Amino acid sequence: IAFHVDREEPLVSMTMRADLDSRLLNSAQDAGAELLAPCRLTDLGPANGSIELRTSSGRIEADYAVAADGALGPTAGAAGWGRHT
């Protein structure tokens, strides 16, 4: 089986992970985010219509939290989102 497709835009784009992380961090900071590093999440839960994060650097209350450590990462575990068995 063979076929041919003409495209104006590339089908795939790639980047180095360090470059992506840097651009995401810079964009978030430009929008007002604060980087707390090093900082480890110890627990999380609901708090007055928001989310409370308990960390090695103290307590943080926020409207949103981004769990970017994977579906089975420590953030999902702290939230009680374990494997479905």
Chimera marker file (.cmm) of the C-alpha trace (Angstrom):
<marker_set name="trace">
<marker id="1" x="0.000" y="0.000" z="0.000" r="1" g="1" b="0" radius="0.5"/>
<marker id="2" x="1.365" y="3.383" z="-0.951" r="1" g="1" b="0" radius="0.5"/>
<marker id="3" x="-0.039" y="6.876" z="-0.999" r="1" g="1" b="0" radius="0.5"/>
<marker id="4" x="1.195" y="10.432" z="-1.405" r="1" g="1" b="0" radius="0.5"/>
<marker id="5" x="0.120" y="13.548" z="0.499" r="1" g="1" b="0" radius="0.5"/>
<marker id="6" x="1.156" y="17.134" z="-0.214" r="1" g="1" b="0" radius="0.5"/>
<marker id="7" x="1.101" y="19.378" z="2.874" r="1" g="1" b="0" radius="0.5"/>
<marker id="8" x="1.978" y="23.004" z="3.447" r="1" g="1" b="0" radius="0.5"/>
<marker id="9" x="2.607" y="22.445" z="7.168" r="1" g="1" b="0" radius="0.5"/>
<marker id="10" x="4.841" y="19.701" z="8.597" r="1" g="1" b="0" radius="0.5"/>
<marker id="11" x="3.054" y="16.628" z="9.928" r="1" g="1" b="0" radius="0.5"/>
<marker id="12" x="5.331" y="16.413" z="12.985" r="1" g="1" b="0" radius="0.5"/>
<marker id="13" x="7.265" y="19.006" z="14.956" r="1" g="1" b="0" radius="0.5"/>
<marker id="14" x="9.871" y="18.129" z="17.566" r="1" g="1" b="0" radius="0.5"/>
<marker id="15" x="11.731" y="20.032" z="20.258" r="1" g="1" b="0" radius="0.5"/>
<marker id="16" x="14.289" y="19.337" z="22.945" r="1" g="1" b="0" radius="0.5"/>
<marker id="17" x="12.624" y="18.770" z="26.340" r="1" g="1" b="0" radius="0.5"/>
<marker id="18" x="14.853" y="21.317" z="28.116" r="1" g="1" b="0" radius="0.5"/>
<marker id="19" x="13.867" y="24.003" z="25.573" r="1" g="1" b="0" radius="0.5"/>
<marker id="20" x="10.165" y="23.216" z="26.000" r="1" g="1" b="0" radius="0.5"/>
<marker id="21" x="10.430" y="23.299" z="29.802" r="1" g="1" b="0" radius="0.5"/>
<marker id="22" x="12.278" y="26.623" z="29.687" r="1" g="1" b="0" radius="0.5"/>
<marker id="23" x="9.719" y="28.240" z="27.377" r="1" g="1" b="0" radius="0.5"/>
<marker id="24" x="6.803" y="26.963" z="29.476" r="1" g="1" b="0" radius="0.5"/>
<marker id="25" x="8.414" y="28.270" z="32.670" r="1" g="1" b="0" radius="0.5"/>
<marker id="26" x="9.169" y="31.672" z="31.146" r="1" g="1" b="0" radius="0.5"/>
<marker id="27" x="5.623" y="32.000" z="29.780" r="1" g="1" b="0" radius="0.5"/>
<marker id="28" x="4.114" y="31.042" z="33.142" r="1" g="1" b="0" radius="0.5"/>
<marker id="29" x="6.327" y="33.523" z="35.000" r="1" g="1" b="0" radius="0.5"/>
<marker id="30" x="5.491" y="36.262" z="32.480" r="1" g="1" b="0" radius="0.5"/>
<marker id="31" x="1.809" y="35.581" z="33.271" r="1" g="1" b="0" radius="0.5"/>
<marker id="32" x="2.425" y="35.944" z="37.018" r="1" g="1" b="0" radius="0.5"/>
<marker id="33" x="3.299" y="32.412" z="38.161" r="1" g="1" b="0" radius="0.5"/>
<marker id="34" x="5.893" y="31.991" z="40.901" r="1" g="1" b="0" radius="0.5"/>
<marker id="35" x="8.419" y="29.144" z="40.772" r="1" g="1" b="0" radius="0.5"/>
<marker id="36" x="9.050" y="27.470" z="44.119" r="1" g="1" b="0" radius="0.5"/>
<marker id="37" x="12.136" y="25.304" z="43.777" r="1" g="1" b="0" radius="0.5"/>
<marker id="38" x="13.195" y="23.089" z="45.288" r="1" g="1" b="0" radius="0.5"/>
<marker id="39" x="9.745" y="22.245" z="46.608" r="1" g="1" b="0" radius="0.5"/>
<marker id="40" x="8.097" y="18.857" z="47.197" r="1" g="1" b="0" radius="0.5"/>
<marker id="41" x="4.351" y="18.241" z="47.410" r="1" g="1" b="0" radius="0.5"/>
<marker id="42" x="3.483" y="16.403" z="50.628" r="1" g="1" b="0" radius="0.5"/>
<marker id="43" x="-0.336" y="16.489" z="50.477" r="1" g="1" b="0" radius="0.5"/>
<marker id="44" x="-3.251" y="18.262" z="48.812" r="1" g="1" b="0" radius="0.5"/>
<marker id="45" x="-6.958" y="18.720" z="49.266" r="1" g="1" b="0" radius="0.5"/>
<marker id="46" x="-9.945" y="21.032" z="48.821" r="1" g="1" b="0" radius="0.5"/>
<marker id="47" x="-9.995" y="24.362" z="50.689" r="1" g="1" b="0" radius="0.5"/>
<marker id="48" x="-12.763" y="26.981" z="50.550" r="1" g="1" b="0" radius="0.5"/>
<marker id="49" x="-13.615" y="26.429" z="46.879" r="1" g="1" b="0" radius="0.5"/>
<marker id="50" x="-9.960" y="26.153" z="45.881" r="1" g="1" b="0" radius="0.5"/>
<marker id="51" x="-7.146" y="23.651" z="46.314" r="1" g="1" b="0" radius="0.5"/>
<marker id="52" x="-4.651" y="23.578" z="49.162" r="1" g="1" b="0" radius="0.5"/>
<marker id="53" x="-1.189" y="22.223" z="48.457" r="1" g="1" b="0" radius="0.5"/>
<marker id="54" x="0.976" y="21.298" z="51.407" r="1" g="1" b="0" radius="0.5"/>
<marker id="55" x="4.624" y="21.355" z="50.417" r="1" g="1" b="0" radius="0.5"/>
<marker id="56" x="8.100" y="21.194" z="51.869" r="1" g="1" b="0" radius="0.5"/>
<marker id="57" x="8.122" y="25.005" z="51.523" r="1" g="1" b="0" radius="0.5"/>
<marker id="58" x="4.795" y="25.533" z="53.306" r="1" g="1" b="0" radius="0.5"/>
<marker id="59" x="1.101" y="25.777" z="52.455" r="1" g="1" b="0" radius="0.5"/>
<marker id="60" x="-0.189" y="27.127" z="49.124" r="1" g="1" b="0" radius="0.5"/>
<marker id="61" x="-3.829" y="27.836" z="48.277" r="1" g="1" b="0" radius="0.5"/>
<marker id="62" x="-4.708" y="28.220" z="44.596" r="1" g="1" b="0" radius="0.5"/>
<marker id="63" x="-7.633" y="28.212" z="42.194" r="1" g="1" b="0" radius="0.5"/>
<marker id="64" x="-5.896" y="25.620" z="40.008" r="1" g="1" b="0" radius="0.5"/>
<marker id="65" x="-3.025" y="23.162" z="40.219" r="1" g="1" b="0" radius="0.5"/>
<marker id="66" x="-1.321" y="21.473" z="37.283" r="1" g="1" b="0" radius="0.5"/>
<marker id="67" x="-0.247" y="17.910" z="37.992" r="1" g="1" b="0" radius="0.5"/>
<marker id="68" x="2.492" y="17.379" z="35.419" r="1" g="1" b="0" radius="0.5"/>
<marker id="69" x="4.057" y="14.291" z="36.971" r="1" g="1" b="0" radius="0.5"/>
<marker id="70" x="1.996" y="11.658" z="35.169" r="1" g="1" b="0" radius="0.5"/>
<marker id="71" x="-1.292" y="9.866" z="35.688" r="1" g="1" b="0" radius="0.5"/>
<marker id="72" x="0.247" y="7.635" z="38.348" r="1" g="1" b="0" radius="0.5"/>
<marker id="73" x="2.668" y="10.214" z="39.782" r="1" g="1" b="0" radius="0.5"/>
<marker id="74" x="2.864" y="11.470" z="43.358" r="1" g="1" b="0" radius="0.5"/>
<marker id="75" x="0.314" y="14.252" z="42.779" r="1" g="1" b="0" radius="0.5"/>
<marker id="76" x="-2.289" y="11.768" z="41.551" r="1" g="1" b="0" radius="0.5"/>
<marker id="77" x="-1.493" y="9.548" z="44.531" r="1" g="1" b="0" radius="0.5"/>
<marker id="78" x="-1.900" y="12.431" z="46.998" r="1" g="1" b="0" radius="0.5"/>
<marker id="79" x="-5.245" y="13.279" z="45.369" r="1" g="1" b="0" radius="0.5"/>
<marker id="80" x="-6.402" y="9.668" z="45.746" r="1" g="1" b="0" radius="0.5"/>
<marker id="81" x="-6.376" y="8.922" z="42.029" r="1" g="1" b="0" radius="0.5"/>
<marker id="82" x="-4.804" y="5.466" z="42.113" r="1" g="1" b="0" radius="0.5"/>
<marker id="83" x="-4.830" y="2.660" z="39.602" r="1" g="1" b="0" radius="0.5"/>
<marker id="84" x="-8.263" y="1.343" z="38.701" r="1" g="1" b="0" radius="0.5"/>
<marker id="85" x="-8.381" y="-2.344" z="39.498" r="1" g="1" b="0" radius="0.5"/>
<link id1="1" id2="2" r="1" g="1" b="0" radius="0.2"/>
<link id1="2" id2="3" r="1" g="1" b="0" radius="0.2"/>
<link id1="3" id2="4" r="1" g="1" b="0" radius="0.2"/>
<link id1="4" id2="5" r="1" g="1" b="0" radius="0.2"/>
<link id1="5" id2="6" r="1" g="1" b="0" radius="0.2"/>
<link id1="6" id2="7" r="1" g="1" b="0" radius="0.2"/>
<link id1="7" id2="8" r="1" g="1" b="0" radius="0.2"/>
<link id1="8" id2="9" r="1" g="1" b="0" radius="0.2"/>
<link id1="9" id2="10" r="1" g="1" b="0" radius="0.2"/>
<link id1="10" id2="11" r="1" g="1" b="0" radius="0.2"/>
<link id1="11" id2="12" r="1" g="1" b="0" radius="0.2"/>
<link id1="12" id2="13" r="1" g="1" b="0" radius="0.2"/>
<link id1="13" id2="14" r="1" g="1" b="0" radius="0.2"/>
<link id1="14" id2="15" r="1" g="1" b="0" radius="0.2"/>
<link id1="15" id2="16" r="1" g="1" b="0" radius="0.2"/>
<link id1="16" id2="17" r="1" g="1" b="0" radius="0.2"/>
<link id1="17" id2="18" r="1" g="1" b="0" radius="0.2"/>
<link id1="18" id2="19" r="1" g="1" b="0" radius="0.2"/>
<link id1="19" id2="20" r="1" g="1" b="0" radius="0.2"/>
<link id1="20" id2="21" r="1" g="1" b="0" radius="0.2"/>
<link id1="21" id2="22" r="1" g="1" b="0" radius="0.2"/>
<link id1="22" id2="23" r="1" g="1" b="0" radius="0.2"/>
<link id1="23" id2="24" r="1" g="1" b="0" radius="0.2"/>
<link id1="24" id2="25" r="1" g="1" b="0" radius="0.2"/>
<link id1="25" id2="26" r="1" g="1" b="0" radius="0.2"/>
<link id1="26" id2="27" r="1" g="1" b="0" radius="0.2"/>
<link id1="27" id2="28" r="1" g="1" b="0" radius="0.2"/>
<link id1="28" id2="29" r="1" g="1" b="0" radius="0.2"/>
<link id1="29" id2="30" r="1" g="1" b="0" radius="0.2"/>
<link id1="30" id2="31" r="1" g="1" b="0" radius="0.2"/>
<link id1="31" id2="32" r="1" g="1" b="0" radius="0.2"/>
<link id1="32" id2="33" r="1" g="1" b="0" radius="0.2"/>
<link id1="33" id2="34" r="1" g="1" b="0" radius="0.2"/>
<link id1="34" id2="35" r="1" g="1" b="0" radius="0.2"/>
<link id1="35" id2="36" r="1" g="1" b="0" radius="0.2"/>
<link id1="36" id2="37" r="1" g="1" b="0" radius="0.2"/>
<link id1="37" id2="38" r="1" g="1" b="0" radius="0.2"/>
<link id1="38" id2="39" r="1" g="1" b="0" radius="0.2"/>
<link id1="39" id2="40" r="1" g="1" b="0" radius="0.2"/>
<link id1="40" id2="41" r="1" g="1" b="0" radius="0.2"/>
<link id1="41" id2="42" r="1" g="1" b="0" radius="0.2"/>
<link id1="42" id2="43" r="1" g="1" b="0" radius="0.2"/>
<link id1="43" id2="44" r="1" g="1" b="0" radius="0.2"/>
<link id1="44" id2="45" r="1" g="1" b="0" radius="0.2"/>
<link id1="45" id2="46" r="1" g="1" b="0" radius="0.2"/>
<link id1="46" id2="47" r="1" g="1" b="0" radius="0.2"/>
<link id1="47" id2="48" r="1" g="1" b="0" radius="0.2"/>
<link id1="48" id2="49" r="1" g="1" b="0" radius="0.2"/>
<link id1="49" id2="50" r="1" g="1" b="0" radius="0.2"/>
<link id1="50" id2="51" r="1" g="1" b="0" radius="0.2"/>
<link id1="51" id2="52" r="1" g="1" b="0" radius="0.2"/>
<link id1="52" id2="53" r="1" g="1" b="0" radius="0.2"/>
<link id1="53" id2="54" r="1" g="1" b="0" radius="0.2"/>
<link id1="54" id2="55" r="1" g="1" b="0" radius="0.2"/>
<link id1="55" id2="56" r="1" g="1" b="0" radius="0.2"/>
<link id1="56" id2="57" r="1" g="1" b="0" radius="0.2"/>
<link id1="57" id2="58" r="1" g="1" b="0" radius="0.2"/>
<link id1="58" id2="59" r="1" g="1" b="0" radius="0.2"/>
<link id1="59" id2="60" r="1" g="1" b="0" radius="0.2"/>
<link id1="60" id2="61" r="1" g="1" b="0" radius="0.2"/>
<link id1="61" id2="62" r="1" g="1" b="0" radius="0.2"/>
<link id1="62" id2="63" r="1" g="1" b="0" radius="0.2"/>
<link id1="63" id2="64" r="1" g="1" b="0" radius="0.2"/>
<link id1="64" id2="65" r="1" g="1" b="0" radius="0.2"/>
<link id1="65" id2="66" r="1" g="1" b="0" radius="0.2"/>
<link id1="66" id2="67" r="1" g="1" b="0" radius="0.2"/>
<link id1="67" id2="68" r="1" g="1" b="0" radius="0.2"/>
<link id1="68" id2="69" r="1" g="1" b="0" radius="0.2"/>
<link id1="69" id2="70" r="1" g="1" b="0" radius="0.2"/>
<link id1="70" id2="71" r="1" g="1" b="0" radius="0.2"/>
<link id1="71" id2="72" r="1" g="1" b="0" radius="0.2"/>
<link id1="72" id2="73" r="1" g="1" b="0" radius="0.2"/>
<link id1="73" id2="74" r="1" g="1" b="0" radius="0.2"/>
<link id1="74" id2="75" r="1" g="1" b="0" radius="0.2"/>
<link id1="75" id2="76" r="1" g="1" b="0" radius="0.2"/>
<link id1="76" id2="77" r="1" g="1" b="0" radius="0.2"/>
<link id1="77" id2="78" r="1" g="1" b="0" radius="0.2"/>
<link id1="78" id2="79" r="1" g="1" b="0" radius="0.2"/>
<link id1="79" id2="80" r="1" g="1" b="0" radius="0.2"/>
<link id1="80" id2="81" r="1" g="1" b="0" radius="0.2"/>
<link id1="81" id2="82" r="1" g="1" b="0" radius="0.2"/>
<link id1="82" id2="83" r="1" g="1" b="0" radius="0.2"/>
<link id1="83" id2="84" r="1" g="1" b="0" radius="0.2"/>
<link id1="84" id2="85" r="1" g="1" b="0" radius="0.2"/>
</marker_set>
